[in-house]
Amino acid sequence: MAPDLQGLLKLLQLASPALPVGAYSYSEGLETLVHQGLIEPDAIVQWLDQELTCGLIRAEGVVVQRVHKAAQAEDWDVIAHDNQWLSALRDSEETRQQSWAMGRALVRLMLDLEPEVANQLEVMASPCNFAVAFARLAAHWQIPAQTTGLAYLHSWAANLITAAVKLVPLGQTQGQQMLLQLYPTLEAAVRDGATACLEEVALSNWGATLATMQHEAMYSRLFRS
């Protein structure tokens, strides 16, 4: 069977750092931790691993696959519910605004790239979280749900490792080594997200939450969160 090259190209476009949603401008509390000396270079992979296991990104990974499946089934109530649930789950203003700002940017892009989905965007609720918009566009492009979830989590990890390279600083090769180390955790998170329900999502990321809350009070900063 010939590979779905068009689907692969669209997946690469959706997960690309060139996607104009401003992901590069956020560190999700990492800048605070580095500034306060609370995280060493060799602990960054462990921090990312913990976030994928019990942090907010785990919940986003679950929602991505749920929304993808709901979009294929045209179950708009599930999409609206999961979007509101994800907004309510965020316990810092900076992470909430980050997700909403990136979501708005992707929704605007969707209207330009795929105007036929315009009538469906209203049911996703406003403001729309980035994970929800990401999954909706991937479903429209008929990218498989698990592949979409993996691309979303990989993009998140790559973005934060890029931030770490700038902040610590680290070498580019070290950054790529860190990303490779995260592959087993990324795969496990996607498999978990394929079957998990929202009631099973338990988070323990208060350290990252405090870091994002403290970030806005930093005197000088490179990132928005």
N, C-alpha and C positions, 0 to 999 in steps of 0.2 A: 504494500500500500504506500502510495506516495505521501510524503509528509505534508501537512497543512502549512505551506510556507506563508500564505497570506495571514493565517491566524498567528503564526509565530512572529511575523513582522509587526502585527498590531499589538501583540503582547510586549514586544521589545519597545515599541513606541510608548505604551502605557506605563511601563516600568522605568523608562529612561529618566536620568537626572535632568535631561533637557525639557521634560514636561513642564510647561509654564504654570506651576502651582506654588512655587516658592519654598519647596521642601528644604532647599539648601540653607535657608536662613534660620533654621531652628536646630537647637541642640538638645531640647527636652530635659533640661536640668544638668546636662553634662558640663556645660561651661561653669556653672556654680560649683560643682564638685571639684573640678580641676582648679578653679580659683582658690577654693578653700583648702586645697591640699588633701582632700578626703578620698581621692582615687589616684592610684599609681598606674603608670602605663600598662604594667602586666596584669592589672585587675580589670581593665576595660572589657575584655572578652567575658569575664565572669559576670560583670554588671549587665552586659547585653544579654547574656545567657539567662540570667535571673529575670530580666524584664520579659523575655520571650516565654518564660515558664510561668511567671505569676505576676507580671506587670500589665499595664493597660494595653499594651500592644497585643497581648494574648487575646483579650476581649475583642479587639479590632479584627484579629485574624478569624475568630469565630463568626463575627458579624459579616465579614466579607463573603464567606462561603454561604451563610444563610441568605443574605440579600441576593446573591447570585442565583441561587436555586429559586427563591421567591420571584425574582424577575422573570425567569424562564417559565414559571408557572403562572405569571401575571397575578401574583398574590400581593397586591399593593398595600394591603393592611399590614402584612408582616414587615414590609420595607419601612413603612411609616413608624411602626412600633419599634423596630430595631434602631432606627435613627434616633428616636426620642430616648430610648434606653441608653444608647451610647453617649448622648449629650448629658444625661443625668448622672452617668457613671463617673464623669470627670470631676475631680475634686480640687482642681486649681483653675483659675481663670485663664492663665496663659495656655494650658493645654487645650482648653475648650475653644478659645479664640483661634488657636493654631488650626485645629481640625475644621472649624467652620470657615476660616479664610481659605484654606486649601480646597475645601469642598466647593465653595462659591466659585473659585477659579476653575475647577474642573467642570462644574456645571456650565459655566459660560463657554468653555472650550467644547463641551458636548453639543451645545446649541449651534456652534459654528461648524463642527465636524459632522454631526449627525442630527440635523434639524427635525427629522421625522420622529425623534423621541421627545420632542418638546412637550407634547400633551401628557406624557407620562412622568415628567419631572416634578410636576406639582404635587403628586401623591407622595413624594419622598420627604415632604415637609421642608420647611425653611426655618432656621438654617440647616443645611445638609452637611453631615459629617463627610470627611474625605473618604473614609473607608466605604461608605454607602455609595457615593458617586463613582468611585473606582470600580466597585463590583457591578454597578448598573451598566457602565460602559462596557466592561468586559463581557457581561452576559449578552449585550446587544451585538457585540462582535463575535459571539459564539466561542469564546475562549473557555475551556473547561473550568469548573469551579475550583478544583484543587490546584490547578495550574495558576489560576488567578490569585488564590490565597498565597501560594508560594512566591509569586512575583511581588505581591504587596509586602510581605514580610522581608523578602530579600532587599527590596528597595529601601525599606525602613532601616535595616541593618547597615546597608551600604552608605546611606546618608549620615548616620551617626558615626560610623567609622571615619568618614570623610571629615566630619566635625572634629573628631579626636585627633586626626592627623594635623589639623590646623591648631588645635588648642594645646596639645601636650608639650611640644610637637612630636610627631612620629614620622618615620619614613614611609614613603608610598608602599614599599615592599612589606613593611610591617603591617600596614593597613590591610593589604591583600591576604597576608597570612592570617590575620584576625578573622577576616570574612570566611576563609576556608574552615577555620576552627568552629565556626558557628553553623556549618552546614548540617550536622546531625540534629542540632536543636531546631533549626528551621524546618527540617523534614518532619520531626516529631510534632512540632506545633501545627503543621498543616494537616497531618493525619488526625490529630486530636480535634482540630477545628471542623473536620468533615462530619463528625458525629456528635459533637458537644452541643448541648442546649444551654440557653442563657442561665438557667438555674444552676448549672454545674460550674459556671465561671466564678472562681474564687480568686481574688486579687490580694497581693501583699506587697505593695509598692510605695509605702509611705515615705521611704527615703527619697525616691525620685520625685514624689509629690512635693515634699518640703523644698527640694532643690529648685523646682520650677517656681514655687512661690517666692523664694528668696531671690530668684534671678532678676526680677523686675526692679529690685532695689540696689542692684550692683551699680557702682559708680561708672564703670566703663565695661562695655561688653561688645562682642562680635556678633552674637546671635540674638534672635528675638525671644527665645525661650531656653 
